[in-house]
Amino acid sequence: LYIHPSAQGQGLGRRLLDLGLGAFAPETKITLEVEPANATAIRFYERNGFARVAEGNETYGYRMEL
């Protein structure tokens, strides 16, 4: 997900995330990758129930699961 900074903080990211997750229902395990340097995205996903399950490196981002 990417929300332009000028539109962040308005609930758009959460709504898009809900729509995306709804497409996978009733799956119970969702995995995504986030660039390690993208602290804003990491915080967003953590606030929305994801947890880091693998550390990132120069090639792959953090793996996060819901």
VENURBEL-V732715 format. One line per field, one symbol per residue. ss: DSSP state (@ for helix, = for strand, . for the rest). A space follows every 10 residues. Layout:
ss = ???
This chain:
ss = ....@@@... .@@@@@@@@@ @@........ ====....@@ @@@@@@@... ====...... .====.
